[in-house]
């Protein structure tokens, strides 16, 4: 049981916010389940703690950032790949085409 589920806020510019929320809630549930051995079960329910939400946020942070970004996922990944390949030197468009 997640007593914080209705209190969680997502960034306003997220694409497909429902899907993100479903994924986020599922990861929170999984983290709660994984952490259950450290807690007592109350009334037969596992209760989500703030630490579970923090861990789930860490796991999903990059996915959330990708969804907030204006670029579509595959385009964002392409851009990140280019940035990483040419982070420390100049390049021309032919070199950029080789990387992709």
N, CA, C and O atoms as CSV, one atom per row, in Angstrom:
chain,resi,resn,atom,element,x,y,z
A,1,UNK,N,N,0.846,-1.166,0.000
A,1,UNK,CA,C,0.000,0.000,0.000
A,1,UNK,C,C,0.896,1.234,0.000
A,1,UNK,O,O,1.853,1.315,0.769
A,2,UNK,N,N,0.579,2.189,-0.864
A,2,UNK,CA,C,1.375,3.405,-0.970
A,2,UNK,C,C,0.546,4.601,-0.497
A,2,UNK,O,O,-0.281,5.109,-1.253
A,3,UNK,N,N,0.754,5.056,0.738
A,3,UNK,CA,C,-0.014,6.192,1.246
A,3,UNK,C,C,0.362,7.518,0.581
A,3,UNK,O,O,-0.324,8.523,0.771
A,4,UNK,N,N,1.440,7.526,-0.190
A,4,UNK,CA,C,1.902,8.754,-0.839
A,4,UNK,C,C,1.484,8.841,-2.309
A,4,UNK,O,O,1.783,9.834,-2.972
A,5,UNK,N,N,0.807,7.833,-2.821
A,5,UNK,CA,C,0.497,7.749,-4.253
A,5,UNK,C,C,-0.209,8.991,-4.784
A,5,UNK,O,O,0.108,9.451,-5.881
A,6,UNK,N,N,-1.141,9.532,-4.047
A,6,UNK,CA,C,-1.890,10.701,-4.533
A,6,UNK,C,C,-1.132,12.008,-4.312
A,6,UNK,O,O,-1.548,13.058,-4.803
A,7,UNK,N,N,-0.033,11.948,-3.582
A,7,UNK,CA,C,0.730,13.163,-3.280
A,7,UNK,C,C,1.935,13.354,-4.193
A,7,UNK,O,O,2.613,14.379,-4.120
A,8,UNK,N,N,2.205,12.376,-5.051
A,8,UNK,CA,C,3.360,12.463,-5.939
A,8,UNK,C,C,3.038,13.368,-7.116
A,8,UNK,O,O,1.971,13.261,-7.722
A,9,UNK,N,N,3.960,14.250,-7.432
A,9,UNK,CA,C,3.794,15.159,-8.564
A,9,UNK,C,C,4.803,14.814,-9.645
A,9,UNK,O,O,5.932,14.415,-9.361
A,10,UNK,N,N,4.379,14.973,-10.880
A,10,UNK,CA,C,5.259,14.738,-12.018
A,10,UNK,C,C,5.519,16.070,-12.699
A,10,UNK,O,O,4.733,17.008,-12.558
A,11,UNK,N,N,6.633,16.160,-13.447
A,11,UNK,CA,C,6.893,17.400,-14.191
A,11,UNK,C,C,5.730,17.709,-15.132
A,11,UNK,O,O,5.099,16.796,-15.665
A,12,UNK,N,N,5.451,18.984,-15.330
A,12,UNK,CA,C,4.291,19.392,-16.134
A,12,UNK,C,C,4.447,19.096,-17.619
A,12,UNK,O,O,3.451,18.867,-18.305
A,13,UNK,N,N,5.670,19.095,-18.129
A,13,UNK,CA,C,5.884,18.939,-19.564
A,13,UNK,C,C,6.139,17.495,-19.992
A,13,UNK,O,O,6.728,17.266,-21.048
A,14,UNK,N,N,5.720,16.544,-19.212
A,14,UNK,CA,C,5.987,15.136,-19.510
A,14,UNK,C,C,5.080,14.649,-20.631
A,14,UNK,O,O,3.878,14.915,-20.641
A,15,UNK,N,N,5.686,13.923,-21.585
A,15,UNK,CA,C,4.904,13.270,-22.630
A,15,UNK,C,C,4.342,11.980,-22.045
A,15,UNK,O,O,5.039,11.274,-21.316
A,16,UNK,N,N,3.106,11.674,-22.355
A,16,UNK,CA,C,2.457,10.435,-21.906
A,16,UNK,C,C,2.541,10.288,-20.392
A,16,UNK,O,O,3.102,9.317,-19.883
A,17,UNK,N,N,1.988,11.243,-19.690
A,17,UNK,CA,C,2.088,11.284,-18.228
A,17,UNK,C,C,1.435,10.074,-17.566
A,17,UNK,O,O,1.917,9.608,-16.533
A,18,UNK,N,N,0.358,9.560,-18.136
A,18,UNK,CA,C,-0.289,8.379,-17.545
A,18,UNK,C,C,0.629,7.169,-17.553
A,18,UNK,O,O,0.737,6.437,-16.569
A,19,UNK,N,N,1.284,6.981,-18.685
A,19,UNK,CA,C,2.210,5.852,-18.800
A,19,UNK,C,C,3.366,6.008,-17.823
A,19,UNK,O,O,3.783,5.041,-17.185
A,20,UNK,N,N,3.882,7.224,-17.708
A,20,UNK,CA,C,4.966,7.477,-16.757
A,20,UNK,C,C,4.507,7.190,-15.333
A,20,UNK,O,O,5.236,6.576,-14.554
A,21,UNK,N,N,3.301,7.630,-14.993
A,21,UNK,CA,C,2.789,7.401,-13.643
A,21,UNK,C,C,2.625,5.906,-13.360
A,21,UNK,O,O,2.967,5.437,-12.274
A,22,UNK,N,N,2.104,5.162,-14.331
A,22,UNK,CA,C,1.952,3.715,-14.149
A,22,UNK,C,C,3.306,3.048,-13.929
A,22,UNK,O,O,3.452,2.196,-13.052
A,23,UNK,N,N,4.285,3.439,-14.724
A,23,UNK,CA,C,5.632,2.883,-14.583
A,23,UNK,C,C,6.224,3.245,-13.233
A,23,UNK,O,O,6.799,2.398,-12.549
A,24,UNK,N,N,6.082,4.497,-12.855
A,24,UNK,CA,C,6.618,4.997,-11.587
A,24,UNK,C,C,5.997,4.245,-10.408
A,24,UNK,O,O,6.706,3.808,-9.501
A,25,UNK,N,N,4.675,4.099,-10.427
A,25,UNK,CA,C,3.988,3.390,-9.345
A,25,UNK,C,C,4.418,1.917,-9.297
A,25,UNK,O,O,4.567,1.347,-8.216
A,26,UNK,N,N,4.613,1.312,-10.462
A,26,UNK,CA,C,5.043,-0.091,-10.507
A,26,UNK,C,C,6.442,-0.255,-9.918
A,26,UNK,O,O,6.703,-1.213,-9.190
A,27,UNK,N,N,7.336,0.673,-10.230
A,27,UNK,CA,C,8.698,0.595,-9.683
A,27,UNK,C,C,8.675,0.832,-8.180
A,27,UNK,O,O,9.394,0.165,-7.436
A,28,UNK,N,N,7.863,1.769,-7.730
A,28,UNK,CA,C,7.729,2.001,-6.281
A,28,UNK,C,C,7.250,0.719,-5.596
A,28,UNK,O,O,7.760,0.341,-4.541
A,29,UNK,N,N,6.273,0.062,-6.205
A,29,UNK,CA,C,5.740,-1.185,-5.642
A,29,UNK,C,C,6.831,-2.264,-5.575
A,29,UNK,O,O,6.934,-2.994,-4.589
A,30,UNK,N,N,7.635,-2.352,-6.629
A,30,UNK,CA,C,8.708,-3.344,-6.654
A,30,UNK,C,C,9.767,-3.049,-5.597
A,30,UNK,O,O,10.244,-3.960,-4.921
A,31,UNK,N,N,10.134,-1.782,-5.455
A,31,UNK,CA,C,11.125,-1.395,-4.444
A,31,UNK,C,C,10.583,-1.696,-3.050
A,31,UNK,O,O,11.315,-2.195,-2.195
A,32,UNK,N,N,9.318,-1.398,-2.820
A,32,UNK,CA,C,8.689,-1.705,-1.528
A,32,UNK,C,C,8.766,-3.201,-1.248
A,32,UNK,O,O,9.087,-3.616,-0.135
A,33,UNK,N,N,8.473,-4.002,-2.259
A,33,UNK,CA,C,8.524,-5.454,-2.099
A,33,UNK,C,C,9.944,-5.924,-1.786
A,33,UNK,O,O,10.145,-6.763,-0.908
A,34,UNK,N,N,10.926,-5.381,-2.507
A,34,UNK,CA,C,12.324,-5.761,-2.279
A,34,UNK,C,C,12.768,-5.400,-0.864
A,34,UNK,O,O,13.514,-6.148,-0.231
A,35,UNK,N,N,12.308,-4.253,-0.371
A,35,UNK,CA,C,12.714,-3.789,0.960
A,35,UNK,C,C,11.896,-4.399,2.099
A,35,UNK,O,O,12.132,-4.080,3.264
A,36,UNK,N,N,10.949,-5.262,1.781
A,36,UNK,CA,C,10.047,-5.792,2.807
A,36,UNK,C,C,10.765,-6.541,3.922
A,36,UNK,O,O,10.317,-6.518,5.068
A,37,UNK,N,N,11.860,-7.196,3.604
A,37,UNK,CA,C,12.542,-7.994,4.623
A,37,UNK,C,C,13.067,-7.136,5.774
A,37,UNK,O,O,13.368,-7.659,6.846
A,38,UNK,N,N,13.178,-5.831,5.562
A,38,UNK,CA,C,13.679,-4.926,6.596
A,38,UNK,C,C,12.558,-4.380,7.478
A,38,UNK,O,O,12.823,-3.688,8.462
A,39,UNK,N,N,11.316,-4.686,7.133
A,39,UNK,CA,C,10.189,-4.060,7.828
A,39,UNK,C,C,9.213,-5.092,8.354
A,39,UNK,O,O,9.188,-6.246,7.926
A,40,UNK,N,N,8.422,-4.635,9.288
A,40,UNK,CA,C,7.338,-5.498,9.745
A,40,UNK,C,C,6.115,-5.247,8.866
A,40,UNK,O,O,5.892,-4.132,8.396
A,41,UNK,N,N,5.346,-6.276,8.658
A,41,UNK,CA,C,4.129,-6.176,7.855
A,41,UNK,C,C,2.990,-5.800,8.793
A,41,UNK,O,O,2.764,-6.458,9.809
A,42,UNK,N,N,2.266,-4.721,8.436
A,42,UNK,CA,C,1.160,-4.252,9.278
A,42,UNK,C,C,-0.169,-4.681,8.660
A,42,UNK,O,O,-0.461,-4.363,7.507
A,43,UNK,N,N,-0.955,-5.393,9.427
A,43,UNK,CA,C,-2.280,-5.849,8.982
A,43,UNK,C,C,-2.220,-6.612,7.663
A,43,UNK,O,O,-3.168,-6.567,6.879
A,44,UNK,N,N,-1.127,-7.304,7.415
A,44,UNK,CA,C,-1.008,-8.085,6.189
A,44,UNK,C,C,-0.639,-7.275,4.964
A,44,UNK,O,O,-0.614,-7.824,3.862
A,45,UNK,N,N,-0.350,-5.982,5.113
A,45,UNK,CA,C,-0.006,-5.117,3.989
A,45,UNK,C,C,1.441,-4.661,4.085
A,45,UNK,O,O,1.971,-4.449,5.175
A,46,UNK,N,N,2.065,-4.515,2.935
A,46,UNK,CA,C,3.359,-3.845,2.871
A,46,UNK,C,C,3.071,-2.362,2.681
A,46,UNK,O,O,2.279,-1.990,1.815
A,47,UNK,N,N,3.698,-1.528,3.468
A,47,UNK,CA,C,3.472,-0.089,3.388
A,47,UNK,C,C,4.700,0.568,2.768
A,47,UNK,O,O,5.824,0.346,3.217
A,48,UNK,N,N,4.481,1.371,1.742
A,48,UNK,CA,C,5.567,2.094,1.094
A,48,UNK,C,C,6.083,3.191,2.010
A,48,UNK,O,O,5.306,3.946,2.594
A,49,UNK,N,N,7.404,3.271,2.129
A,49,UNK,CA,C,8.052,4.341,2.888
A,49,UNK,C,C,8.627,5.371,1.926
A,49,UNK,O,O,8.756,5.115,0.729
A,50,UNK,N,N,8.967,6.523,2.458
A,50,UNK,CA,C,9.590,7.579,1.651
A,50,UNK,C,C,10.867,7.055,0.987
A,50,UNK,O,O,11.154,7.398,-0.160
A,51,UNK,N,N,11.625,6.234,1.696
A,51,UNK,CA,C,12.870,5.687,1.141
A,51,UNK,C,C,12.599,4.867,-0.123
A,51,UNK,O,O,13.405,4.881,-1.054
A,52,UNK,N,N,11.481,4.159,-0.160
A,52,UNK,CA,C,11.114,3.385,-1.347
A,52,UNK,C,C,10.885,4.314,-2.535
A,52,UNK,O,O,11.314,4.028,-3.653
A,53,UNK,N,N,10.214,5.415,-2.282
A,53,UNK,CA,C,9.940,6.387,-3.349
A,53,UNK,C,C,11.240,7.016,-3.829
A,53,UNK,O,O,11.436,7.202,-5.030
A,54,UNK,N,N,12.126,7.344,-2.900
A,54,UNK,CA,C,13.418,7.923,-3.279
A,54,UNK,C,C,14.218,6.948,-4.140
A,54,UNK,O,O,14.821,7.351,-5.135
A,55,UNK,N,N,14.227,5.678,-3.766
A,55,UNK,CA,C,14.956,4.679,-4.550
A,55,UNK,C,C,14.334,4.498,-5.934
A,55,UNK,O,O,15.056,4.378,-6.924
A,56,UNK,N,N,13.024,4.477,-6.011
A,56,UNK,CA,C,12.341,4.344,-7.302
A,56,UNK,C,C,12.640,5.547,-8.190
A,56,UNK,O,O,12.814,5.401,-9.400
A,57,UNK,N,N,12.699,6.728,-7.595
A,57,UNK,CA,C,13.010,7.936,-8.357
A,57,UNK,C,C,14.427,7.863,-8.910
A,57,UNK,O,O,14.665,8.255,-10.052
A,58,UNK,N,N,15.361,7.370,-8.120
A,58,UNK,CA,C,16.734,7.198,-8.608
A,58,UNK,C,C,16.771,6.247,-9.796
A,58,UNK,O,O,17.458,6.505,-10.784
A,59,UNK,N,N,16.038,5.159,-9.699
A,59,UNK,CA,C,16.014,4.167,-10.770
A,59,UNK,C,C,15.442,4.771,-12.053
A,59,UNK,O,O,15.954,4.512,-13.143
A,60,UNK,N,N,14.399,5.564,-11.930
A,60,UNK,CA,C,13.694,6.092,-13.107
A,60,UNK,C,C,14.119,7.491,-13.524
A,60,UNK,O,O,13.570,8.026,-14.487
A,61,UNK,N,N,15.068,8.098,-12.842
A,61,UNK,CA,C,15.377,9.506,-13.087
A,61,UNK,C,C,15.681,9.795,-14.555
A,61,UNK,O,O,15.128,10.738,-15.121
A,62,UNK,N,N,16.548,9.002,-15.179
A,62,UNK,CA,C,16.903,9.259,-16.573
A,62,UNK,C,C,15.699,9.104,-17.497
A,62,UNK,O,O,15.554,9.859,-18.459
A,63,UNK,N,N,14.847,8.145,-17.216
A,63,UNK,CA,C,13.639,7.964,-18.029
A,63,UNK,C,C,12.709,9.159,-17.902
A,63,UNK,O,O,12.107,9.596,-18.883
A,64,UNK,N,N,12.597,9.681,-16.694
A,64,UNK,CA,C,11.745,10.852,-16.467
A,64,UNK,C,C,12.308,12.050,-17.213
A,64,UNK,O,O,11.559,12.802,-17.836
A,65,UNK,N,N,13.621,12.233,-17.156
A,65,UNK,CA,C,14.258,13.354,-17.859
A,65,UNK,C,C,14.034,13.227,-19.355
A,65,UNK,O,O,13.757,14.225,-20.022
A,66,UNK,N,N,14.148,12.014,-19.900
A,66,UNK,CA,C,13.898,11.816,-21.325
A,66,UNK,C,C,12.468,12.181,-21.690
A,66,UNK,O,O,12.233,12.745,-22.758
A,67,UNK,N,N,11.518,11.875,-20.833
A,67,UNK,CA,C,10.121,12.179,-21.123
A,67,UNK,C,C,9.820,13.670,-21.020
A,67,UNK,O,O,8.895,14.161,-21.667
A,68,UNK,N,N,10.585,14.387,-20.219
A,68,UNK,CA,C,10.370,15.819,-20.068
A,68,UNK,C,C,10.987,16.577,-21.235
A,68,UNK,O,O,10.482,17.620,-21.651
A,69,UNK,N,N,12.078,16.042,-21.755
A,69,UNK,CA,C,12.796,16.711,-22.829
A,69,UNK,C,C,11.896,16.858,-24.056
A,69,UNK,O,O,11.017,16.031,-24.299
A,70,UNK,N,N,12.128,17.910,-24.813
A,70,UNK,CA,C,11.314,18.155,-26.007
A,70,UNK,C,C,11.607,17.154,-27.114
A,70,UNK,O,O,10.755,16.916,-27.970
A,71,UNK,N,N,12.794,16.566,-27.110
A,71,UNK,CA,C,13.148,15.624,-28.155
A,71,UNK,C,C,12.501,14.270,-27.894
A,71,UNK,O,O,12.379,13.837,-26.748
A,72,UNK,N,N,12.092,13.616,-28.960
A,72,UNK,CA,C,11.559,12.265,-28.856
A,72,UNK,C,C,12.672,11.338,-28.377
A,72,UNK,O,O,13.849,11.636,-28.583
A,73,UNK,N,N,12.327,10.236,-27.750
A,73,UNK,CA,C,13.286,9.327,-27.131
A,73,UNK,C,C,14.456,8.925,-28.010
A,73,UNK,O,O,15.609,9.056,-27.599
A,74,UNK,N,N,14.177,8.430,-29.230
A,74,UNK,CA,C,15.259,7.971,-30.105
A,74,UNK,C,C,16.137,9.133,-30.546
A,74,UNK,O,O,17.350,8.975,-30.689
A,75,UNK,N,N,15.536,10.296,-30.763
A,75,UNK,CA,C,16.302,11.475,-31.146
A,75,UNK,C,C,17.172,11.947,-29.987
A,75,UNK,O,O,18.311,12.368,-30.192
A,76,UNK,N,N,16.642,11.877,-28.776
A,76,UNK,CA,C,17.414,12.249,-27.590
A,76,UNK,C,C,18.604,11.309,-27.417
A,76,UNK,O,O,19.706,11.755,-27.098
A,77,UNK,N,N,18.388,10.012,-27.626
A,77,UNK,CA,C,19.482,9.047,-27.505
A,77,UNK,C,C,20.555,9.312,-28.554
A,77,UNK,O,O,21.748,9.216,-28.265
A,78,UNK,N,N,20.135,9.645,-29.768
A,78,UNK,CA,C,21.073,10.004,-30.832
A,78,UNK,C,C,21.901,11.218,-30.422
A,78,UNK,O,O,23.121,11.221,-30.587
A,79,UNK,N,N,21.255,12.233,-29.898
A,79,UNK,CA,C,21.933,13.453,-29.470
A,79,UNK,C,C,22.931,13.156,-28.353
A,79,UNK,O,O,24.049,13.670,-28.375
A,80,UNK,N,N,22.545,12.339,-27.384
A,80,UNK,CA,C,23.443,11.982,-26.277
A,80,UNK,C,C,24.649,11.203,-26.789
A,80,UNK,O,O,25.767,11.392,-26.309
A,81,UNK,N,N,24.424,10.334,-27.756
A,81,UNK,CA,C,25.520,9.564,-28.344
A,81,UNK,C,C,26.511,10.494,-29.045
A,81,UNK,O,O,27.723,10.323,-28.919
A,82,UNK,N,N,26.000,11.463,-29.770
A,82,UNK,CA,C,26.865,12.454,-30.422
A,82,UNK,C,C,27.661,13.255,-29.403
A,82,UNK,O,O,28.866,13.451,-29.562
A,83,UNK,N,N,26.987,13.717,-28.358
A,83,UNK,CA,C,27.674,14.501,-27.323
A,83,UNK,C,C,28.809,13.708,-26.698
A,83,UNK,O,O,29.900,14.236,-26.484
A,84,UNK,N,N,28.553,12.442,-26.408
A,84,UNK,CA,C,29.572,11.606,-25.767
A,84,UNK,C,C,30.753,11.366,-26.710
A,84,UNK,O,O,31.906,11.392,-26.279
A,85,UNK,N,N,30.470,11.133,-27.984
A,85,UNK,CA,C,31.526,10.827,-28.946
A,85,UNK,C,C,32.459,12.010,-29.180
A,85,UNK,O,O,33.655,11.824,-29.408
A,86,UNK,N,N,31.922,13.217,-29.125
A,86,UNK,CA,C,32.723,14.395,-29.452
A,86,UNK,C,C,32.827,15.373,-28.292
A,86,UNK,O,O,32.918,16.584,-28.493
A,87,UNK,N,N,32.813,14.848,-27.105
A,87,UNK,CA,C,32.824,15.684,-25.907
A,87,UNK,C,C,34.091,16.523,-25.780
A,87,UNK,O,O,34.037,17.658,-25.307
A,88,UNK,N,N,35.228,15.977,-26.196
A,88,UNK,CA,C,36.506,16.641,-25.920
A,88,UNK,C,C,37.218,17.183,-27.155
A,88,UNK,O,O,38.354,17.645,-27.047
A,89,UNK,N,N,36.588,17.138,-28.315
A,89,UNK,CA,C,37.271,17.669,-29.500
A,89,UNK,C,C,36.257,18.163,-30.527
A,89,UNK,O,O,35.067,17.855,-30.469
A,90,UNK,N,N,36.780,18.935,-31.459
A,90,UNK,CA,C,35.927,19.422,-32.547
A,90,UNK,C,C,35.728,18.308,-33.571
A,90,UNK,O,O,36.503,17.354,-33.624
A,91,UNK,N,N,34.688,18.440,-34.377
A,91,UNK,CA,C,34.406,17.425,-35.380
A,91,UNK,C,C,33.704,18.071,-36.560
A,91,UNK,O,O,33.171,19.176,-36.460
A,92,UNK,N,N,33.715,17.349,-37.698
A,92,UNK,CA,C,32.967,17.827,-38.860
A,92,UNK,C,C,31.761,16.916,-39.077
A,92,UNK,O,O,31.617,15.904,-38.392
A,93,UNK,N,N,30.913,17.264,-40.007
A,93,UNK,CA,C,29.667,16.510,-40.164
A,93,UNK,C,C,29.893,15.082,-40.651
A,93,UNK,O,O,29.087,14.194,-40.372
A,94,UNK,N,N,31.002,14.856,-41.388
A,94,UNK,CA,C,31.286,13.501,-41.858
A,94,UNK,C,C,31.647,12.584,-40.688
A,94,UNK,O,O,31.247,11.420,-40.652
A,95,UNK,N,N,32.408,13.124,-39.732
A,95,UNK,CA,C,32.739,12.344,-38.537
A,95,UNK,C,C,31.477,12.056,-37.721
A,95,UNK,O,O,31.321,10.968,-37.166
A,96,UNK,N,N,30.593,13.027,-37.655
A,96,UNK,CA,C,29.340,12.835,-36.921
A,96,UNK,C,C,28.496,11.746,-37.580
A,96,UNK,O,O,27.857,10.952,-36.890
A,97,UNK,N,N,28.494,11.708,-38.906
A,97,UNK,CA,C,27.731,10.688,-39.625
A,97,UNK,C,C,28.306,9.296,-39.369
A,97,UNK,O,O,27.560,8.319,-39.301
A,98,UNK,N,N,29.638,9.202,-39.228
A,98,UNK,CA,C,30.267,7.909,-38.955
A,98,UNK,C,C,29.849,7.363,-37.592
A,98,UNK,O,O,29.650,6.158,-37.433
A,99,UNK,N,N,29.717,8.250,-36.614
A,99,UNK,CA,C,29.339,7.836,-35.262
A,99,UNK,C,C,27.931,7.274,-35.249
A,99,UNK,O,O,27.637,6.340,-34.502
A,100,UNK,N,N,27.070,7.833,-36.065
A,100,UNK,CA,C,25.679,7.397,-36.063
A,100,UNK,C,C,25.518,6.297,-37.067
A,100,UNK,O,O,24.418,5.772,-37.237
